Amino acid sequence: MENVDDRALLLMLSELRELNRLRSENKRSIEEVVERLQHLQEVFDAIENKGYVNRTLIREINSNLLRLSILSNPETANMFRRRIESTTVGQVELSRKRTDQGYYTVTTGLQVLEVEDYLLLEFVNPFRSERVICLSTTSIGSSGNTSIDICRNMPLACPGVALTPRNLNTGFNDSSFVTIKYAIRNNAVQEGGQLLSSFIQAEGPVMIDYQGRLILSEGNSLTFCLKNLANKSNVLTTNISWFEEAETSE
């Protein structure tokens, strides 16, 4: 038989899922969602502090609270708006020159990391691809403090989940030459490679605009290592856009 806390949490989970759906479809304003989110967070904290033991339900509510927090954060929402603008408005001349190669994007989606977990993303231009990969933008978002290392030629030391790039030029298919995978690990021991960038990110978005100047010739790769530095669960996402050109010999 369900107790009072069971019923309260199940109702809360149902409401959170609906709020996430409405907010993602822009059917609720940020102000409306934030006010309700604050109340739900207070109720959830009070129940969890009593030592509630249904960890599966607790984890699911935590995940939905974090996703809703991101959708309710104007700065994070602006990250996606700026990302679209940077790939359509700010770089019109760039994309027009390369429409025959297509313009690609990939995302890890929203990933929930526990304390000290890593989100690893490997981006590879394979040998014999006969393509030069020119990175346009990289955007990273989080709901809490995160460390970010960007390394060259440091392959993942663990299995990963393959991601499919999408072509933003709908006149072409999604046949990118790049191979991409991600993994979530508690211990991200990596060897080799060269560190290109390293920084700490507070809550919110970070965007790096390479404007096609970060170039990967065939047989080279990038690895993005994101570590959750918050003392609680953290939602992270990584998005990359690029174009591909045929490799030419002198």
GROMACS elastic network, one bead per residue, 0.5 to 0.9 nm:
[ bonds ]
;  ai    aj funct       b0    kb
    2     5     6  0.79727   500
    2     6     6  0.56422   500
    2     7     6  0.65052   500
    3     6     6  0.52455   500
    3     7     6  0.64877   500
    3     8     6  0.87387   500
    4     7     6  0.53354   500
    4     8     6  0.61688   500
    4     9     6  0.86603   500
    5     9     6  0.60133   500
    5    10     6  0.84562   500
    5    47     6  0.68924   500
    5    52     6  0.79454   500
    6     9     6  0.53147   500
    6    10     6  0.61111   500
    6    11     6  0.85739   500
    6    54     6  0.85116   500
    6    57     6  0.88998   500
    7    10     6  0.51797   500
    7    11     6  0.61374   500
    7    12     6  0.84885   500
    8    11     6  0.52665   500
    8    12     6  0.61065   500
    8    13     6  0.86790   500
    8    44     6  0.89769   500
    8    47     6  0.89807   500
    9    13     6  0.60316   500
    9    14     6  0.85352   500
    9    44     6  0.75177   500
    9    47     6  0.84557   500
    9    57     6  0.76471   500
    9    58     6  0.81915   500
    9    61     6  0.79302   500
   10    13     6  0.50894   500
   10    14     6  0.62544   500
   10    15     6  0.86764   500
   10    57     6  0.78992   500
   10    61     6  0.89034   500
   11    14     6  0.51392   500
   11    15     6  0.62547   500
   11    16     6  0.86461   500
   12    15     6  0.51091   500
   12    16     6  0.60794   500
   12    17     6  0.86226   500
   12    40     6  0.71888   500
   12    44     6  0.82640   500
   12    61     6  0.77596   500
   13    16     6  0.50748   500
   13    17     6  0.61950   500
   13    18     6  0.86285   500
   13    57     6  0.82571   500
   13    60     6  0.76139   500
   13    61     6  0.56702   500
   13    64     6  0.75847   500
   13    65     6  0.89656   500
   14    17     6  0.53055   500
   14    18     6  0.63557   500
   14    19     6  0.87288   500
   15    18     6  0.50947   500
   15    19     6  0.60906   500
   15    20     6  0.85602   500
   16    19     6  0.50045   500
   16    20     6  0.60483   500
   16    21     6  0.85439   500
   16    37     6  0.83641   500
   16    40     6  0.85128   500
   16    61     6  0.76732   500
   16    64     6  0.61633   500
   16    65     6  0.69414   500
   16    68     6  0.75566   500
   17    20     6  0.51264   500
   17    21     6  0.62746   500
   17    22     6  0.87103   500
   17    61     6  0.89953   500
   17    64     6  0.66776   500
   17    68     6  0.87435   500
   18    21     6  0.50789   500
   18    22     6  0.61421   500
   18    23     6  0.85077   500
   19    22     6  0.50563   500
   19    23     6  0.58846   500
   19    24     6  0.83274   500
   19    28     6  0.78433   500
   19    33     6  0.71887   500
   19    37     6  0.89837   500
   19    68     6  0.73999   500
   20    23     6  0.52404   500
   20    24     6  0.59817   500
   20    25     6  0.85320   500
   20    64     6  0.74444   500
   20    65     6  0.88072   500
   20    67     6  0.72709   500
   20    68     6  0.55628   500
   20    71     6  0.76157   500
   21    24     6  0.52465   500
   21    25     6  0.62580   500
   21    26     6  0.86429   500
   21    27     6  0.84836   500
   22    25     6  0.51768   500
   22    26     6  0.61342   500
   22    28     6  0.57652   500
   23    27     6  0.57274   500
   23    28     6  0.51505   500
   23    29     6  0.70851   500
   23    30     6  0.76644   500
   23    33     6  0.74774   500
   23    68     6  0.78736   500
   23    71     6  0.67119   500
   23    72     6  0.77754   500
   24    27     6  0.76493   500
   24    28     6  0.85106   500
   24    68     6  0.88809   500
   24    71     6  0.69045   500
   25    28     6  0.79483   500
   26    29     6  0.68394   500
   26    30     6  0.88540   500
   28    31     6  0.82676   500
   28    32     6  0.63817   500
   28    33     6  0.66280   500
   29    32     6  0.52893   500
   29    33     6  0.63701   500
   29    34     6  0.86426   500
   29    72     6  0.84313   500
   30    33     6  0.51891   500
   30    34     6  0.59590   500
   30    35     6  0.86161   500
   30    71     6  0.79333   500
   30    72     6  0.52230   500
   30    73     6  0.76014   500
   30    74     6  0.76569   500
   31    34     6  0.52238   500
   31    35     6  0.62884   500
   31    36     6  0.87818   500
   31    72     6  0.79789   500
   32    35     6  0.55739   500
   32    36     6  0.65839   500
   32    37     6  0.86542   500
   33    36     6  0.52944   500
   33    37     6  0.58542   500
   33    38     6  0.86019   500
   33    68     6  0.81496   500
   33    69     6  0.89091   500
   33    71     6  0.89553   500
   33    72     6  0.65892   500
   34    38     6  0.61310   500
   34    39     6  0.87327   500
   34    68     6  0.87602   500
   34    69     6  0.78524   500
   34    72     6  0.62005   500
   34    73     6  0.85766   500
   35    38     6  0.54729   500
   35    39     6  0.67185   500
   35    40     6  0.89855   500
   36    39     6  0.52299   500
   36    40     6  0.62520   500
   36    41     6  0.85996   500
   37    40     6  0.51237   500
   37    41     6  0.60146   500
   37    42     6  0.86100   500
   37    65     6  0.75962   500
   37    68     6  0.77117   500
   37    69     6  0.76419   500
   37    72     6  0.87881   500
   38    41     6  0.51523   500
   38    42     6  0.63119   500
   38    43     6  0.88035   500
   39    42     6  0.52312   500
   39    43     6  0.63577   500
   39    44     6  0.86274   500
   40    43     6  0.51473   500
   40    44     6  0.60066   500
   40    45     6  0.85148   500
   40    65     6  0.85126   500
   41    44     6  0.50726   500
   41    45     6  0.60563   500
   41    46     6  0.86016   500
   41    65     6  0.74874   500
   42    45     6  0.51943   500
   42    46     6  0.62591   500
   42    47     6  0.88002   500
   43    46     6  0.52087   500
   43    47     6  0.63934   500
   43    48     6  0.86946   500
   44    47     6  0.52586   500
   44    48     6  0.60849   500
   44    49     6  0.85147   500
   44    58     6  0.88073   500
   44    61     6  0.84448   500
   44    62     6  0.89607   500
   45    48     6  0.51155   500
   45    49     6  0.59663   500
   45    50     6  0.87197   500
   46    49     6  0.52907   500
   46    50     6  0.67181   500
   47    50     6  0.53826   500
   47    51     6  0.73889   500
   47    52     6  0.65996   500
   48    51     6  0.55148   500
   48    52     6  0.53134   500
   48    53     6  0.83553   500
   48    58     6  0.78177   500
   49    52     6  0.73117   500
   52    55     6  0.78092   500
   52    58     6  0.82490   500
   53    56     6  0.87667   500
   53    57     6  0.89390   500
   53    58     6  0.81929   500
   54    57     6  0.56137   500
   54    58     6  0.62968   500
   54    59     6  0.87805   500
   55    59     6  0.59380   500
   55    60     6  0.84788   500
   56    59     6  0.52320   500
   56    60     6  0.62614   500
   56    61     6  0.87364   500
   57    60     6  0.51270   500
   57    61     6  0.62226   500
   57    62     6  0.85526   500
   58    61     6  0.52562   500
   58    62     6  0.61034   500
   58    63     6  0.86252   500
   59    63     6  0.61291   500
   59    64     6  0.86924   500
   60    63     6  0.51353   500
   60    64     6  0.63450   500
   60    65     6  0.86512   500
   61    64     6  0.51077   500
   61    65     6  0.60215   500
   61    66     6  0.85389   500
   62    65     6  0.51025   500
   62    66     6  0.61780   500
   62    67     6  0.86513   500
   62   233     6  0.77700   500
   63    66     6  0.52526   500
   63    67     6  0.62615   500
   63    68     6  0.86463   500
   63   112     6  0.66804   500
   63   233     6  0.81310   500
   63   234     6  0.88108   500
   63   235     6  0.80363   500
   64    67     6  0.50904   500
   64    68     6  0.60537   500
   64    69     6  0.84500   500
   65    68     6  0.51789   500
   65    69     6  0.60842   500
   65    70     6  0.87833   500
   66    70     6  0.64088   500
   66    71     6  0.87921   500
   66   112     6  0.82962   500
   66   143     6  0.71286   500
   66   233     6  0.81393   500
   66   234     6  0.73372   500
   66   235     6  0.64695   500
   67    70     6  0.52337   500
   67    71     6  0.63882   500
   67    72     6  0.86415   500
   67   110     6  0.77689   500
   67   112     6  0.88226   500
   67   143     6  0.85879   500
   67   235     6  0.70911   500
   68    71     6  0.50152   500
   68    72     6  0.60215   500
   68    73     6  0.86111   500
   69    72     6  0.50300   500
   69    73     6  0.61829   500
   69   143     6  0.75853   500
   70    73     6  0.51985   500
   70    74     6  0.82986   500
   70    75     6  0.88584   500
   70    76     6  0.61754   500
   70    77     6  0.73432   500
   70   141     6  0.88733   500
   70   142     6  0.79655   500
   70   143     6  0.64634   500
   70   204     6  0.81814   500
   70   235     6  0.81615   500
   71    74     6  0.76651   500
   71    76     6  0.72018   500
   71    77     6  0.62384   500
   72    75     6  0.89437   500
   72    76     6  0.80849   500
   72    77     6  0.75120   500
   73    76     6  0.53528   500
   73    77     6  0.61802   500
   73    78     6  0.86135   500
   73   204     6  0.79929   500
   74    78     6  0.60055   500
   74    79     6  0.86684   500
   75    78     6  0.50254   500
   75    79     6  0.64443   500
   75   204     6  0.62902   500
   75   205     6  0.69901   500
   76    79     6  0.50927   500
   76    80     6  0.72145   500
   76   141     6  0.69030   500
   76   142     6  0.82335   500
   76   143     6  0.87156   500
   76   203     6  0.86873   500
   76   204     6  0.52965   500
   76   205     6  0.55742   500
   77    80     6  0.57042   500
   77    81     6  0.67581   500
   77    82     6  0.89380   500
   77   205     6  0.87792   500
   78    82     6  0.59120   500
   78    83     6  0.82874   500
   78   205     6  0.84126   500
   79    82     6  0.52084   500
   79    83     6  0.60261   500
   79    84     6  0.87029   500
   79   139     6  0.76004   500
   79   140     6  0.86144   500
   79   141     6  0.77714   500
   79   204     6  0.83071   500
   79   205     6  0.58267   500
   79   206     6  0.76956   500
   79   207     6  0.76682   500
   80    84     6  0.62914   500
   80    85     6  0.86540   500
   80   139     6  0.85814   500
   80   205     6  0.89595   500
   81    84     6  0.52969   500
   81    85     6  0.62883   500
   81    86     6  0.86675   500
   82    86     6  0.59554   500
   82    87     6  0.85981   500
   82   207     6  0.88379   500
   83    86     6  0.51712   500
   83    87     6  0.64168   500
   83    88     6  0.87432   500
   83   137     6  0.78711   500
   83   138     6  0.86736   500
   83   139     6  0.73489   500
   83   207     6  0.79939   500
   83   239     6  0.89941   500
   84    87     6  0.53347   500
   84    88     6  0.61672   500
   84    89     6  0.80417   500
   85    88     6  0.51573   500
   85    89     6  0.50787   500
   85    90     6  0.62664   500
   85    91     6  0.84269   500
   86    89     6  0.58799   500
   86    91     6  0.61942   500
   86    92     6  0.88513   500
   86   136     6  0.89204   500
   86   137     6  0.79249   500
   86   209     6  0.83489   500
   87    90     6  0.65634   500
   87    91     6  0.58760   500
   87    92     6  0.76173   500
   87    95     6  0.80428   500
   87   103     6  0.88361   500
   87   136     6  0.80198   500
   87   137     6  0.80321   500
   87   168     6  0.89705   500
   87   241     6  0.79689   500
   88    91     6  0.60439   500
   88    92     6  0.58780   500
   88    95     6  0.79748   500
   89    92     6  0.54778   500
   89    93     6  0.89563   500
   90    93     6  0.82810   500
   90    94     6  0.87952   500
   91    94     6  0.50960   500
   91    95     6  0.62432   500
   91    96     6  0.85633   500
   91   211     6  0.80524   500
   92    95     6  0.53126   500
   92    96     6  0.60448   500
   92    97     6  0.86722   500
   93    96     6  0.52171   500
   93    97     6  0.63685   500
   93    98     6  0.89480   500
   94    97     6  0.55206   500
   94    98     6  0.67889   500
   94    99     6  0.89967   500
   94   211     6  0.83493   500
   94   212     6  0.85526   500
   95    98     6  0.51926   500
   95    99     6  0.59594   500
   95   102     6  0.81864   500
   95   103     6  0.71748   500
   95   243     6  0.83125   500
   96    99     6  0.54341   500
   96   100     6  0.87063   500
   97   100     6  0.80253   500
   98   101     6  0.55386   500
   98   102     6  0.65845   500
   98   103     6  0.77430   500
   98   243     6  0.74152   500
   98   244     6  0.81796   500
   98   245     6  0.79000   500
   99   102     6  0.50252   500
   99   103     6  0.71112   500
   99   169     6  0.71842   500
   99   171     6  0.89462   500
   99   243     6  0.89240   500
  100   172     6  0.85446   500
  100   245     6  0.89433   500
  101   172     6  0.86221   500
  101   243     6  0.67427   500
  101   244     6  0.57507   500
  101   245     6  0.62065   500
  101   246     6  0.82544   500
  102   167     6  0.62329   500
  102   168     6  0.71317   500
  102   169     6  0.55408   500
  102   170     6  0.85036   500
  102   171     6  0.83228   500
  102   172     6  0.66984   500
  102   173     6  0.85497   500
  102   174     6  0.87108   500
  102   176     6  0.86182   500
  102   242     6  0.89183   500
  102   243     6  0.62927   500
  102   244     6  0.71850   500
  103   166     6  0.82943   500
  103   167     6  0.54944   500
  103   168     6  0.53917   500
  103   169     6  0.58769   500
  103   241     6  0.73186   500
  103   242     6  0.60060   500
  103   244     6  0.75115   500
  104   165     6  0.62342   500
  104   166     6  0.54211   500
  104   168     6  0.56738   500
  104   169     6  0.77989   500
  104   174     6  0.78414   500
  104   176     6  0.73973   500
  104   240     6  0.82771   500
  104   241     6  0.54869   500
  104   242     6  0.53623   500
  104   243     6  0.60184   500
  104   244     6  0.83848   500
  105   164     6  0.89965   500
  105   165     6  0.55955   500
  105   166     6  0.53600   500
  105   167     6  0.64718   500
  105   168     6  0.69730   500
  105   239     6  0.71989   500
  105   240     6  0.55864   500
  105   242     6  0.65111   500
  105   243     6  0.88414   500
  106   109     6  0.89106   500
  106   163     6  0.72706   500
  106   164     6  0.68737   500
  106   166     6  0.62949   500
  106   180     6  0.85006   500
  106   238     6  0.83917   500
  106   239     6  0.57416   500
  106   240     6  0.55020   500
  106   241     6  0.66007   500
  107   110     6  0.86679   500
  107   163     6  0.78114   500
  107   164     6  0.87836   500
  107   165     6  0.80713   500
  107   237     6  0.72105   500
  107   238     6  0.57465   500
  107   240     6  0.65845   500
  107   241     6  0.89847   500
  108   111     6  0.72711   500
  108   121     6  0.80026   500
  108   163     6  0.75389   500
  108   181     6  0.87411   500
  108   182     6  0.72003   500
  108   236     6  0.86664   500
  108   237     6  0.57821   500
  108   238     6  0.56297   500
  108   239     6  0.67105   500
  109   236     6  0.81365   500
  109   237     6  0.56006   500
  109   238     6  0.72389   500
  109   239     6  0.80909   500
  110   141     6  0.89103   500
  110   142     6  0.89667   500
  110   235     6  0.62346   500
  110   236     6  0.57371   500
  110   237     6  0.50348   500
  110   238     6  0.83213   500
  111   119     6  0.80062   500
  111   184     6  0.85521   500
  111   234     6  0.82077   500
  111   235     6  0.54574   500
  111   236     6  0.53263   500
  111   237     6  0.62188   500
  112   233     6  0.66553   500
  112   234     6  0.57059   500
  112   236     6  0.65082   500
  113   116     6  0.78576   500
  113   117     6  0.55662   500
  113   118     6  0.71658   500
  113   119     6  0.75239   500
  113   184     6  0.75573   500
  113   185     6  0.88886   500
  113   227     6  0.85610   500
  113   228     6  0.66435   500
  113   232     6  0.86943   500
  113   233     6  0.56011   500
  113   234     6  0.51938   500
  113   235     6  0.61380   500
  113   236     6  0.73195   500
  114   117     6  0.54548   500
  114   118     6  0.86627   500
  114   186     6  0.83072   500
  114   228     6  0.71453   500
  114   230     6  0.87384   500
  114   231     6  0.85390   500
  114   232     6  0.64941   500
  114   234     6  0.64245   500
  114   235     6  0.88796   500
  115   118     6  0.89811   500
  115   186     6  0.84021   500
  115   227     6  0.87051   500
  115   228     6  0.59407   500
  115   229     6  0.68668   500
  115   230     6  0.64737   500
  115   231     6  0.58009   500
  115   232     6  0.55715   500
  115   233     6  0.59419   500
  115   234     6  0.76494   500
  116   185     6  0.89786   500
  116   186     6  0.63695   500
  116   187     6  0.81804   500
  116   227     6  0.61215   500
  116   229     6  0.60059   500
  116   230     6  0.77352   500
  116   231     6  0.81721   500
  117   184     6  0.68129   500
  117   185     6  0.56610   500
  117   187     6  0.70516   500
  117   188     6  0.81601   500
  117   226     6  0.83990   500
  117   227     6  0.58557   500
  117   228     6  0.56204   500
  117   229     6  0.84657   500
  118   183     6  0.79866   500
  118   184     6  0.55054   500
  118   185     6  0.52028   500
  118   186     6  0.59771   500
  118   187     6  0.71961   500
  118   188     6  0.63532   500
  118   225     6  0.66735   500
  118   226     6  0.54064   500
  118   228     6  0.63548   500
  119   182     6  0.71450   500
  119   183     6  0.59563   500
  119   185     6  0.67684   500
  119   188     6  0.86970   500
  119   224     6  0.79551   500
  119   225     6  0.60713   500
  119   226     6  0.50352   500
  119   227     6  0.64314   500
  119   228     6  0.82345   500
  119   236     6  0.77777   500
  119   237     6  0.85593   500
  119   238     6  0.89972   500
  120   156     6  0.76824   500
  120   160     6  0.86611   500
  120   181     6  0.83089   500
  120   182     6  0.53305   500
  120   183     6  0.51976   500
  120   184     6  0.62697   500
  120   185     6  0.78194   500
  120   188     6  0.80399   500
  120   223     6  0.69817   500
  120   224     6  0.56586   500
  120   226     6  0.63032   500
  120   227     6  0.86262   500
  121   156     6  0.81640   500
  121   160     6  0.86220   500
  121   180     6  0.72550   500
  121   181     6  0.58856   500
  121   183     6  0.66924   500
  121   222     6  0.82231   500
  121   223     6  0.55617   500
  121   224     6  0.50381   500
  121   225     6  0.67187   500
  121   226     6  0.85624   500
  121   238     6  0.80567   500
  122   154     6  0.84200   500
  122   155     6  0.68710   500
  122   156     6  0.66691   500
  122   160     6  0.88307   500
  122   179     6  0.81534   500
  122   180     6  0.55637   500
  122   181     6  0.54435   500
  122   182     6  0.61801   500
  122   183     6  0.87899   500
  122   221     6  0.71877   500
  122   222     6  0.59658   500
  122   224     6  0.65053   500
  122   225     6  0.88491   500
  123   178     6  0.69868   500
  123   179     6  0.62052   500
  123   181     6  0.70380   500
  123   182     6  0.89145   500
  123   220     6  0.88208   500
  123   221     6  0.55266   500
  123   222     6  0.51219   500
  123   223     6  0.61379   500
  123   224     6  0.82664   500
  124   153     6  0.85832   500
  124   155     6  0.88119   500
  124   177     6  0.88530   500
  124   178     6  0.56159   500
  124   179     6  0.52426   500
  124   180     6  0.62314   500
  124   181     6  0.89455   500
  124   216     6  0.83944   500
  124   218     6  0.84552   500
  124   219     6  0.74809   500
  124   220     6  0.61795   500
  124   222     6  0.64591   500
  124   223     6  0.84798   500
  125   128     6  0.89041   500
  125   129     6  0.69386   500
  125   131     6  0.77789   500
  125   132     6  0.78489   500
  125   133     6  0.69520   500
  125   177     6  0.68577   500
  125   178     6  0.50130   500
  125   179     6  0.66898   500
  125   216     6  0.66506   500
  125   217     6  0.68279   500
  125   218     6  0.51509   500
  125   219     6  0.56669   500
  125   220     6  0.55722   500
  125   221     6  0.59368   500
  125   222     6  0.88870   500
  126   129     6  0.56175   500
  126   130     6  0.88049   500
  126   131     6  0.89027   500
  126   177     6  0.75177   500
  126   178     6  0.68320   500
  126   179     6  0.72958   500
  126   217     6  0.87221   500
  126   218     6  0.54651   500
  126   220     6  0.68721   500
  126   221     6  0.80679   500
  127   130     6  0.78070   500
  127   217     6  0.87756   500
  127   218     6  0.50119   500
  127   220     6  0.78375   500
  128   131     6  0.80720   500
  128   218     6  0.64228   500
  128   219     6  0.75010   500
  129   132     6  0.83086   500
  129   177     6  0.63472   500
  129   178     6  0.83737   500
  129   217     6  0.89623   500
  129   218     6  0.59817   500
  129   219     6  0.81433   500
  129   246     6  0.89182   500
  129   247     6  0.86426   500
  130   177     6  0.88931   500
  130   217     6  0.84386   500
  130   218     6  0.65693   500
  130   245     6  0.85777   500
  130   246     6  0.60682   500
  130   247     6  0.51889   500
  130   248     6  0.81567   500
  131   177     6  0.74464   500
  131   216     6  0.88028   500
  131   217     6  0.68953   500
  131   218     6  0.63428   500
  131   244     6  0.62037   500
  131   245     6  0.54672   500
  131   248     6  0.85700   500
  132   215     6  0.68407   500
  132   216     6  0.59015   500
  132   218     6  0.64499   500
  132   243     6  0.85217   500
  132   244     6  0.56897   500
  132   245     6  0.51984   500
  132   246     6  0.62140   500
  132   247     6  0.55677   500
  132   248     6  0.89687   500
  133   177     6  0.88610   500
  133   178     6  0.80789   500
  133   212     6  0.84812   500
  133   214     6  0.82272   500
  133   215     6  0.56103   500
  133   217     6  0.63675   500
  133   218     6  0.80359   500
  133   242     6  0.68574   500
  133   243     6  0.61279   500
  133   245     6  0.66485   500
  134   210     6  0.85541   500
  134   211     6  0.82220   500
  134   213     6  0.64130   500
  134   214     6  0.57667   500
  134   216     6  0.64673   500
  134   217     6  0.87870   500
  134   241     6  0.89185   500
  134   242     6  0.55644   500
  134   243     6  0.55010   500
  134   244     6  0.62230   500
  134   245     6  0.79059   500
  135   138     6  0.79139   500
  135   209     6  0.85103   500
  135   210     6  0.61871   500
  135   211     6  0.69361   500
  135   213     6  0.67419   500
  135   214     6  0.53542   500
  135   215     6  0.63903   500
  135   216     6  0.80863   500
  135   240     6  0.75971   500
  135   241     6  0.62372   500
  135   243     6  0.66788   500
  135   244     6  0.87775   500
  136   208     6  0.85281   500
  136   209     6  0.61261   500
  136   210     6  0.50905   500
  136   213     6  0.75056   500
  136   214     6  0.76901   500
  136   240     6  0.76480   500
  136   241     6  0.54691   500
  136   243     6  0.73173   500
  137   207     6  0.70777   500
  137   208     6  0.56259   500
  137   210     6  0.56414   500
  137   211     6  0.67909   500
  137   212     6  0.80398   500
  137   239     6  0.80792   500
  137   240     6  0.58591   500
  137   241     6  0.53639   500
  137   242     6  0.70825   500
  138   206     6  0.82843   500
  138   207     6  0.57563   500
  138   208     6  0.51181   500
  138   209     6  0.65683   500
  138   210     6  0.78788   500
  138   238     6  0.72917   500
  138   239     6  0.56395   500
  138   241     6  0.65795   500
  139   205     6  0.70180   500
  139   206     6  0.56264   500
  139   208     6  0.62213   500
  139   209     6  0.84607   500
  139   237     6  0.81819   500
  139   238     6  0.59009   500
  139   239     6  0.51789   500
  139   240     6  0.66104   500
  139   241     6  0.89836   500
  140   204     6  0.84220   500
  140   205     6  0.56780   500
  140   206     6  0.51995   500
  140   207     6  0.63730   500
  140   208     6  0.86271   500
  140   236     6  0.73308   500
  140   237     6  0.56801   500
  140   239     6  0.64072   500
  140   240     6  0.89047   500
  141   201     6  0.87235   500
  141   203     6  0.76750   500
  141   204     6  0.55476   500
  141   206     6  0.62556   500
  141   207     6  0.86024   500
  141   235     6  0.80139   500
  141   236     6  0.55845   500
  141   237     6  0.53020   500
  141   238     6  0.66932   500
  141   239     6  0.88155   500
  142   145     6  0.73214   500
  142   146     6  0.71346   500
  142   201     6  0.80692   500
  142   202     6  0.77466   500
  142   203     6  0.55589   500
  142   204     6  0.54242   500
  142   205     6  0.65403   500
  142   206     6  0.88524   500
  142   228     6  0.89217   500
  142   234     6  0.67371   500
  142   235     6  0.54089   500
  142   237     6  0.66136   500
  143   146     6  0.87229   500
  143   202     6  0.80959   500
  143   204     6  0.61132   500
  143   205     6  0.88459   500
  143   230     6  0.89446   500
  143   233     6  0.87263   500
  143   234     6  0.55702   500
  143   235     6  0.53692   500
  143   236     6  0.68144   500
  144   201     6  0.80893   500
  144   202     6  0.59683   500
  144   204     6  0.74442   500
  144   228     6  0.75615   500
  144   229     6  0.74751   500
  144   230     6  0.56586   500
  144   231     6  0.88484   500
  144   232     6  0.84642   500
  144   233     6  0.83239   500
  144   234     6  0.57278   500
  144   235     6  0.75196   500
  144   236     6  0.85090   500
  145   200     6  0.72293   500
  145   201     6  0.56871   500
  145   203     6  0.56039   500
  145   204     6  0.88157   500
  145   227     6  0.87024   500
  145   228     6  0.65778   500
  145   229     6  0.52238   500
  145   230     6  0.52039   500
  145   231     6  0.89142   500
  145   234     6  0.81450   500
  146   199     6  0.86427   500
  146   200     6  0.58732   500
  146   201     6  0.51394   500
  146   202     6  0.64394   500
  146   203     6  0.78311   500
  146   226     6  0.64816   500
  146   227     6  0.55196   500
  146   229     6  0.50704   500
  146   230     6  0.70536   500
  146   234     6  0.85608   500
  146   236     6  0.86052   500
  147   198     6  0.74982   500
  147   199     6  0.59620   500
  147   201     6  0.60799   500
  147   202     6  0.87832   500
  147   225     6  0.79423   500
  147   226     6  0.56189   500
  147   227     6  0.51985   500
  147   228     6  0.68707   500
  147   229     6  0.67375   500
  148   197     6  0.78931   500
  148   198     6  0.55908   500
  148   199     6  0.54515   500
  148   200     6  0.62007   500
  148   201     6  0.73105   500
  148   224     6  0.70693   500
  148   225     6  0.56968   500
  148   227     6  0.66917   500
  149   195     6  0.70620   500
  149   196     6  0.76215   500
  149   197     6  0.57376   500
  149   199     6  0.67649   500
  149   200     6  0.89641   500
  149   223     6  0.80905   500
  149   224     6  0.59095   500
  149   225     6  0.50895   500
  149   226     6  0.66240   500
  149   227     6  0.87802   500
  150   194     6  0.86520   500
  150   195     6  0.61143   500
  150   196     6  0.55479   500
  150   197     6  0.50979   500
  150   198     6  0.63969   500
  150   222     6  0.69093   500
  150   223     6  0.58330   500
  150   225     6  0.64184   500
  150   226     6  0.88317   500
  151   154     6  0.62602   500
  151   193     6  0.63112   500
  151   194     6  0.53723   500
  151   196     6  0.52702   500
  151   197     6  0.70588   500
  151   198     6  0.87973   500
  151   221     6  0.83865   500
  151   222     6  0.56156   500
  151   223     6  0.51924   500
  151   224     6  0.65397   500
  151   225     6  0.80371   500
  152   155     6  0.86375   500
  152   193     6  0.53998   500
  152   194     6  0.50928   500
  152   195     6  0.63981   500
  152   196     6  0.67170   500
  152   220     6  0.74487   500
  152   221     6  0.57521   500
  152   223     6  0.63755   500
  153   192     6  0.74666   500
  153   194     6  0.67816   500
  153   219     6  0.87623   500
  153   220     6  0.58752   500
  153   222     6  0.59010   500
  153   223     6  0.73036   500
  154   157     6  0.86900   500
  154   190     6  0.71592   500
  154   191     6  0.66151   500
  154   192     6  0.55322   500
  154   194     6  0.71799   500
  154   195     6  0.88760   500
  154   221     6  0.72790   500
  154   222     6  0.69952   500
  154   223     6  0.62163   500
  155   158     6  0.88211   500
  155   190     6  0.77489   500
  155   191     6  0.80307   500
  155   192     6  0.81351   500
  155   193     6  0.78599   500
  155   221     6  0.76277   500
  155   222     6  0.80969   500
  155   223     6  0.69266   500
  156   159     6  0.73827   500
  156   160     6  0.80116   500
  156   181     6  0.89611   500
  156   182     6  0.86752   500
  156   183     6  0.85437   500
  156   188     6  0.87775   500
  156   189     6  0.89765   500
  156   190     6  0.68423   500
  156   191     6  0.87007   500
  156   223     6  0.75916   500
  157   188     6  0.79582   500
  157   189     6  0.72055   500
  157   190     6  0.60496   500
  157   191     6  0.78123   500
  158   183     6  0.77223   500
  158   185     6  0.86696   500
  158   188     6  0.86381   500
  159   181     6  0.86311   500
  159   182     6  0.84350   500
  159   183     6  0.70992   500
  160   181     6  0.54707   500
  160   182     6  0.50811   500
  160   184     6  0.81606   500
  161   180     6  0.83722   500
  161   181     6  0.50645   500
  161   182     6  0.52623   500
  161   183     6  0.62216   500
  162   179     6  0.77620   500
  162   180     6  0.58573   500
  162   182     6  0.66865   500
  163   179     6  0.77416   500
  163   180     6  0.54826   500
  163   181     6  0.54153   500
  163   182     6  0.74705   500
  164   174     6  0.79892   500
  164   176     6  0.86180   500
  164   179     6  0.80434   500
  164   180     6  0.73154   500
  164   181     6  0.87308   500
  165   174     6  0.64219   500
  165   175     6  0.79060   500
  165   176     6  0.65857   500
  165   178     6  0.79120   500
  165   179     6  0.83647   500
  165   180     6  0.79675   500
  166   169     6  0.88384   500
  166   173     6  0.80590   500
  166   174     6  0.51361   500
  166   175     6  0.81877   500
  166   176     6  0.79676   500
  167   170     6  0.64728   500
  167   171     6  0.87146   500
  167   172     6  0.69443   500
  167   173     6  0.64640   500
  167   174     6  0.50434   500
  167   175     6  0.79409   500
  167   176     6  0.79045   500
  168   171     6  0.87203   500
  168   172     6  0.85742   500
  168   174     6  0.87193   500
  169   172     6  0.60386   500
  169   173     6  0.82368   500
  170   173     6  0.70295   500
  170   174     6  0.88505   500
  172   175     6  0.82833   500
  173   176     6  0.84816   500
  175   178     6  0.87983   500
  176   179     6  0.80005   500
  176   244     6  0.79739   500
  177   244     6  0.81283   500
  184   188     6  0.85809   500
  185   188     6  0.59404   500
  188   225     6  0.82296   500
  188   227     6  0.88453   500
  190   193     6  0.87545   500
  195   198     6  0.74762   500
  201   204     6  0.77329   500
  201   205     6  0.80574   500
  201   206     6  0.73599   500
  202   205     6  0.83461   500
  209   212     6  0.83275   500
  210   213     6  0.53638   500
  210   214     6  0.59277   500
  211   214     6  0.77797   500
  212   215     6  0.69470   500
  212   242     6  0.72506   500
  212   243     6  0.77669   500
  216   219     6  0.80667   500
  216   220     6  0.57996   500
  216   221     6  0.68226   500
  216   222     6  0.83957   500
  217   220     6  0.60012   500
  217   221     6  0.86737   500
  217   247     6  0.80144   500
  218   221     6  0.85407   500
  218   247     6  0.85252   500
  224   238     6  0.85577   500
  226   236     6  0.82606   500
  228   231     6  0.82014   500
  228   232     6  0.85236   500
  228   233     6  0.79158   500
  228   234     6  0.64041   500
  228   235     6  0.87436   500
  228   236     6  0.84686   500
  229   232     6  0.84773   500
  229   234     6  0.85233   500
  230   233     6  0.71269   500
  230   234     6  0.68192   500
  231   234     6  0.86722   500
  245   248     6  0.88738   500
